Amino acid sequence: MITKKVSELLQSDQILQEYKVSGWVRAFRSNRFIALNDGSTLHNIQCVVDFENTDEEVLKQINIGAAVAIEGTLKESEGKGQRVEIEVKSIEILGEAQPEDIKKTILQPKRHSLEKLREQAHLRVRTNTFGAVMRVRSKLAFAVHEYFNNKGFYYVNTPVITGSDAEGAGEMFKVTNMDLKNPPKDEKGNIDFSKDFFGKETNLTVSGQLEAETFALGLGQVYTFGPTFRAENSNTSRHLAEFWMIEPEVAFCDLEGNIDLAEDFIQYVLKYITEHCKDDLEFLENRLLQEEKSKPEKDRSPMPLREKIDFVLKNNFKRVSYTEAIDILKNSKPNKKKKFNYIIEEWGADLQSEHERYLVEKHFKCPVVLFDYPADIKAFYMRLNDDGKTVRAMDILFPGIGEIVGGSQREERYDVLLSKMKELGVDEKELWWYLETRKFGTCKHSGFGLGFERLVLFATGMTNIRDVIPYPRTPQNAEF
């Protein structure tokens, strides 16, 4: 007996061929029609049971949520809504699901809020919405690796445990194996980290960038794609304590080349899912349209999901300096009429999502790349421009989401980098190895970071970042 996935059977032309398929029961009507799904596709396959020739005890166990293995003949469907169906010859119950237990879960066939689904995150992937989101997430991850592999990049696994704070934010999770009830103390009464496992204070990483830079200066072009952590006490729909970052670093590359790479990369991975996730994207678009009917007009998405993706794929990215963007925002109607929550008054302001979306959705009406930001609002490792007040930084802005990529040409000059570190209070002793790369064959190099969940959020139309990662980690929440 040939075993097939539901997705394969729905596409098969081998009518009258016998197959075996396993999955979970989504519905069982009239003691005859089983809607079976195995996670390989959004769609169920209908399995038609001959109840007169099926054991009554088996029929009693065919409930929503049950796992079953079915053998039967693939036939053209006589009903509406499906091209093919399976005429069942035998059913094996692999795992029962009691109706009374199902009623207590999100598996019961009715509409549930996203908040309710988060409470049962171990089951939510069996719903249509999260099955679709996670299939898109998986395809995006594959496309990330495929893109960089095709471009000759090397995949580097940077440390999860680190002694440095790449962003200088200080919002990091500490790593220790000391007895927290009785940690060793030094003569001044402070915790003595020299007695800890690593002999120093260590944390979970916020970025693999610094380590990736060192590898780019030996392998030419590399990328990281792994988990990062930030102990930011934020409960917004845009923040996670654990998230995944995509971070390429390229030697002999300036800011313009970095922007070219980021544009090409984003368009590649988004085009990949439009070709390989058509059913899931259609479903997610329809889900979003239904959800938005209940929202005030100002809170609705600027365009339908697939149109939003096409907006990125079919438009050139407009490159605008930070200085030009500030002038545009200062003179915009929302700013003059004080409609922005954060009014732009002078050069040097740190742009918010509302400003970024205005530039993309209202002013330029295309994806926007902002570059040459004030040095005061950017990280120490970004290359200082000749004006002494701006750095070779860039952010890519998308509709509905604002910033999706942040990057820069890195500061390759030893003396300038050291001066910047001292100015911002970055410990040069902790980052001696990073500084030392500027002593031996230093060269211009660039890179960017893209939060993977932010990309999945954009690609699926979901509105809360907790709904695009299997098990979200947020303040006061480490369930599952």
C-alpha positions in Angstrom: 0.0 0.0 0.0 1.4 3.4 -1.0 1.5 6.0 1.8 0.8 9.6 0.8 0.3 13.0 2.4 -3.0 14.8 2.1 -1.4 17.5 0.0 -0.1 14.9 -2.4 -3.5 13.1 -2.7 -5.3 16.4 -3.4 -3.0 17.0 -6.3 -2.9 13.4 -7.6 -4.3 12.3 -10.9 -3.9 8.6 -10.1 -7.6 7.9 -9.9 -8.6 4.4 -8.6 -5.2 3.9 -7.1 -5.2 2.6 -3.5 -3.4 4.7 -0.9 -2.9 4.9 2.8 -3.1 8.3 4.6 -2.8 9.2 8.2 -4.0 12.4 9.9 -6.4 14.0 12.4 -10.1 14.1 12.1 -11.4 17.7 11.5 -15.0 16.7 11.1 -17.2 13.6 10.9 -20.6 14.0 9.4 -23.5 11.6 9.1 -21.4 8.7 10.3 -20.0 8.7 6.8 -17.9 11.7 5.8 -14.5 12.3 7.5 -12.6 15.5 6.9 -9.0 14.5 7.3 -5.9 16.8 7.7 -2.3 15.9 8.3 -0.8 19.4 8.4 0.7 19.2 5.0 -1.9 21.6 3.6 -4.6 23.9 4.6 -7.2 21.7 2.9 -8.8 18.5 4.2 -9.4 15.4 2.1 -12.8 13.9 2.4 -12.8 10.2 3.2 -16.1 8.4 2.6 -16.9 5.6 5.0 -19.1 2.6 4.2 -20.7 2.6 7.7 -22.7 -0.6 7.0 -19.4 -2.5 6.6 -17.4 -0.7 9.3 -17.1 -1.9 12.8 -19.5 0.0 15.1 -16.9 0.3 17.8 -14.5 1.9 15.3 -17.2 4.4 14.2 -17.7 5.5 17.9 -14.0 6.4 18.2 -14.0 8.6 15.1 -14.3 12.0 16.8 -12.9 15.4 16.1 -9.2 15.4 17.0 -8.7 11.7 16.8 -5.7 10.4 14.9 -6.5 7.8 12.3 -4.9 5.8 9.5 -7.1 5.2 6.5 -6.7 2.9 3.5 -8.8 3.3 0.5 -9.2 4.2 -3.2 -8.8 7.7 -4.6 -11.8 8.6 -6.6 -13.2 11.7 -8.3 -15.5 13.3 -5.8 -19.3 13.3 -6.3 -19.8 16.2 -4.0 -19.0 19.9 -4.3 -15.9 21.6 -3.0 -13.4 18.9 -3.7 -11.9 17.3 -6.8 -11.1 14.0 -5.3 -12.0 11.9 -2.2 -11.1 8.6 -0.7 -13.4 5.6 -0.7 -12.5 4.1 2.7 -11.7 0.4 2.8 -10.3 0.3 6.4 -9.8 2.6 9.3 -7.3 2.2 12.2 -7.7 4.4 15.3 -4.2 5.6 16.2 -5.2 7.9 19.0 -8.6 8.6 20.5 -10.0 12.0 21.4 -13.0 12.1 23.8 -15.8 14.6 22.8 -16.0 15.8 26.4 -12.3 16.6 26.5 -12.4 18.3 23.1 -15.1 20.6 24.3 -12.6 22.1 26.8 -10.1 22.9 24.0 -9.7 25.1 21.0 -10.1 22.0 18.8 -13.8 22.3 19.1 -15.2 23.5 15.7 -16.0 27.1 16.5 -14.2 30.5 16.2 -11.8 31.3 19.0 -9.9 34.5 19.8 -6.2 34.7 19.2 -5.8 35.3 23.0 -7.6 32.0 23.6 -5.4 30.2 21.2 -2.3 31.5 23.0 -3.5 29.9 26.2 -3.4 26.5 24.4 -0.4 27.1 22.3 0.4 23.4 22.3 -2.8 22.8 20.3 -3.1 26.0 18.2 -1.0 24.7 15.3 -3.9 22.3 14.5 -6.1 25.2 13.7 -6.3 26.6 10.1 -4.8 30.0 11.1 -1.8 28.7 12.8 -1.2 25.8 10.5 -1.1 28.4 7.7 1.2 30.8 9.6 3.7 28.0 10.5 3.8 26.6 7.0 4.6 30.1 5.7 7.2 30.6 8.5 8.9 27.3 7.5 9.0 28.2 3.8 10.4 31.6 4.6 13.2 30.0 6.7 14.0 27.7 3.9 14.1 30.6 1.4 16.5 32.5 3.7 19.0 29.6 3.7 18.5 29.0 -0.1 19.1 32.7 -0.9 22.4 33.0 1.0 23.6 29.6 -0.2 22.9 30.5 -3.8 24.8 33.8 -3.3 27.9 32.0 -1.9 27.5 33.0 1.7 28.7 30.8 4.6 26.3 30.0 7.5 27.9 30.8 10.8 26.5 29.7 14.2 27.4 32.5 16.6 27.3 32.0 20.4 24.1 32.2 22.3 26.0 32.8 25.5 28.1 36.0 25.4 30.1 38.3 27.6 29.4 41.4 25.4 26.3 43.6 24.7 26.4 44.1 21.0 23.7 46.8 21.0 24.8 48.5 24.2 21.2 48.4 25.4 21.9 46.5 28.7 18.6 44.7 28.6 20.1 41.2 28.7 19.3 37.9 30.5 22.1 36.8 32.8 23.5 33.2 32.5 24.8 31.6 35.7 25.1 28.3 37.6 25.7 30.0 40.9 23.5 29.3 44.0 21.2 32.3 43.8 20.3 32.0 47.5 23.9 32.2 48.5 26.1 33.6 45.6 29.8 34.1 46.3 30.8 37.7 47.2 34.0 39.7 46.9 35.6 41.9 49.6 33.2 44.8 48.7 30.1 42.6 49.1 29.4 42.4 45.3 28.7 39.1 43.6 32.0 37.5 42.6 31.5 36.4 39.0 35.0 35.0 38.8 33.6 32.1 40.8 30.8 31.6 38.2 30.9 28.8 35.5 32.6 31.0 32.8 34.7 33.0 35.3 33.0 36.2 34.3 29.5 37.8 33.9 27.7 36.3 30.9 24.4 36.8 29.2 22.1 35.5 26.5 23.0 37.3 23.2 21.0 40.1 21.7 22.8 39.8 18.4 25.4 37.6 16.6 26.6 40.6 14.6 30.0 41.2 16.2 31.0 37.6 16.0 29.7 37.4 12.4 31.8 40.4 11.5 35.0 38.6 12.5 34.0 35.6 10.3 33.3 37.9 7.3 36.8 39.2 7.7 38.1 35.7 7.0 35.4 34.0 4.9 34.3 37.1 2.9 30.5 36.8 3.3 28.6 35.1 6.0 25.2 35.1 7.7 23.8 34.1 11.0 20.2 32.9 11.6 19.5 32.0 15.2 17.8 32.9 18.4 18.5 36.2 20.2 17.2 37.5 23.5 16.2 40.8 25.1 15.1 41.3 28.7 12.9 44.3 27.7 9.8 44.5 30.0 7.4 45.2 27.2 4.0 43.7 26.6 3.3 45.3 23.2 2.2 43.4 20.1 5.7 44.0 18.5 8.0 42.7 21.2 9.3 39.2 22.3 11.9 38.3 24.8 13.1 35.5 22.5 13.2 35.9 18.8 15.2 34.9 15.7 17.6 37.2 13.8 18.9 37.0 10.3 22.3 38.8 10.1 24.5 38.8 7.0 28.0 40.4 7.1 30.0 41.1 4.0 33.6 42.2 3.6 34.7 44.8 1.0 31.1 46.0 0.9 30.0 49.7 1.4 26.5 51.0 2.4 25.2 51.0 -1.1 26.1 47.4 -1.6 24.5 46.6 1.7 21.3 48.2 0.7 21.4 46.3 -2.7 21.8 43.0 -0.8 19.0 43.7 1.6 16.5 44.7 -1.1 17.4 41.6 -3.2 17.2 39.3 -0.2 13.8 40.5 1.0 12.3 40.4 -2.5 13.6 36.9 -3.0 12.2 35.4 0.2 8.8 37.1 -0.3 8.6 36.0 -3.9 9.4 32.4 -2.7 6.3 32.3 -0.5 4.0 33.8 -3.2 5.0 30.8 -5.3 5.0 28.1 -2.7 2.3 29.2 -0.1 -0.6 30.3 -2.4 -3.4 28.6 -0.5 -2.1 29.6 2.9 -1.7 33.3 1.8 -5.2 33.3 0.3 -6.6 31.9 3.5 -4.6 34.4 5.7 -5.7 37.3 3.5 -9.4 36.4 3.8 -8.9 35.9 7.6 -7.4 39.4 7.8 -10.2 41.0 5.8 -12.8 39.5 8.1 -10.9 40.6 11.2 -10.6 44.2 9.9 -14.3 44.6 9.4 -14.6 45.1 13.2 -11.8 47.6 13.4 -12.0 51.4 13.1 -10.8 52.6 9.7 -7.6 54.2 11.1 -6.5 50.9 12.5 -7.0 48.8 9.4 -4.2 47.5 7.2 -3.4 49.9 4.3 -3.9 47.2 1.7 -4.9 43.4 1.5 -2.2 40.9 2.3 -1.1 39.8 -1.1 -1.3 43.3 -2.5 1.0 44.4 0.4 3.5 41.7 -0.6 3.3 42.7 -4.2 3.8 46.3 -3.2 7.3 45.3 -2.0 8.0 42.9 -4.9 6.9 45.3 -7.7 8.1 48.7 -6.5 11.6 50.0 -6.5 12.8 50.9 -3.0 13.1 54.7 -2.6 16.5 55.8 -1.0 16.2 58.9 1.1 18.6 60.5 3.6 17.5 60.9 7.2 17.9 64.6 6.8 15.6 64.7 3.8 13.1 62.5 5.6 13.0 64.8 8.6 12.3 67.8 6.4 9.4 65.9 4.8 8.0 64.9 8.2 8.3 68.3 9.7 6.3 69.8 6.9 3.7 67.0 6.6 0.1 67.6 7.5 0.0 65.1 10.3 2.9 66.8 12.0 1.7 70.4 11.4 -1.8 69.4 12.7 -0.3 67.5 15.6 -1.8 64.2 14.5 1.4 62.3 15.1 1.8 61.0 18.6 5.4 62.0 18.5 5.8 65.5 16.9 8.9 66.0 14.7 10.4 69.3 15.8 14.1 69.1 14.9 16.9 67.1 13.3 18.1 64.3 15.5 14.7 62.9 16.4 14.4 59.1 16.7 11.8 58.2 14.1 8.8 56.2 15.3 6.7 53.6 13.5 4.0 56.2 12.6 6.6 58.4 10.9 8.1 55.5 9.0 4.7 54.3 7.8 3.8 57.9 6.7 6.8 58.0 4.5 6.0 54.6 2.9 2.2 54.6 2.7 1.4 58.3 2.2 4.4 60.2 0.9 6.5 58.0 -1.4 4.0 55.1 -1.8 6.7 52.5 -2.1 9.2 50.8 0.2 11.7 53.3 1.6 15.4 53.1 2.6 16.5 55.8 5.0 20.3 56.3 5.4 22.9 58.5 7.1 21.3 58.7 10.5 22.5 61.0 13.4 25.4 59.2 15.2 23.8 60.0 18.5 20.9 57.7 18.0 22.8 54.8 16.4 25.2 52.1 17.7 28.9 52.5 18.2 30.0 50.2 15.4 28.5 52.2 12.6 30.9 54.1 10.3 31.2 57.8 11.0 30.7 60.0 8.0 33.0 62.9 7.1 30.6 65.4 8.6 31.3 64.0 12.0 27.6 63.9 13.0 26.0 61.2 10.9 26.8 57.5 10.4 26.5 55.1 7.4 23.4 53.5 8.8 20.3 52.4 6.9 16.8 51.2 7.7 14.3 49.7 5.3 10.7 50.6 5.9 7.6 48.6 4.8 3.9 49.4 4.7 1.9 48.4 7.8 5.0 47.7 9.9 7.6 50.4 9.6 11.2 49.4 10.0 11.9 45.8 9.0 15.7 45.9 8.4 18.4 47.8 10.2 22.0 47.8 9.1 25.1 49.8 8.4 28.6 50.0 6.9 30.7 49.1 9.9 33.4 51.3 11.3 36.7 49.7 10.0 39.1 52.4 11.3 40.7 51.4 14.6 41.2 54.8 16.1 37.7 56.0 15.2 36.0 52.9 16.6 38.0 53.1 19.8 37.1 56.7 20.2 33.4 55.9 19.7 33.5 53.1 22.2 35.1 55.3 24.8 32.5 58.1 24.1 29.6 55.7 24.6 31.0 53.8 27.5 31.5 50.5 25.7 34.1 48.4 27.5 37.1 48.1 25.2 38.6 45.3 27.4 35.5 43.1 26.9 35.6 43.7 23.1 39.4 43.6 22.6 39.0 40.8 20.1 36.5 42.9 18.1 38.9 45.9 18.1 41.8 43.7 17.1 40.2 42.8 13.8 40.8 46.4 12.8 44.5 45.9 13.3 45.0 43.0 10.9 43.9 43.7 7.3 41.0 46.0 8.1 38.7 46.8 5.2 35.3 48.3 4.6 32.5 45.9 5.5 28.8 46.0 6.0 25.8 44.1 7.3 22.2 44.2 8.4 19.8 42.6 10.8 16.3 41.4 10.1 14.0 40.1 12.8 12.6 36.9 11.4 9.3 37.2 13.4 8.9 40.8 12.0 9.2 39.3 8.5 6.7 36.5 9.2 4.3 39.1 10.7 4.5 41.1 7.4 4.2 38.0 5.2 1.2 36.5 7.0 -0.8 39.7 7.9 -0.9 38.7 11.6 -1.1 41.7 13.9 0.6 40.3 17.1 4.2 39.0 17.0 3.2 36.4 19.6 1.2 34.7 16.9 4.0 34.1 14.4 6.4 32.1 16.7 5.5 28.6 18.0 5.9 29.4 21.7 6.2 33.1 22.6 8.4 34.3 25.4 7.2 37.5 26.9 7.2 39.1 30.4 5.6 36.8 33.0 5.1 34.1 30.3 7.3 31.1 29.8 4.5 28.5 29.5 4.9 25.5 27.3 
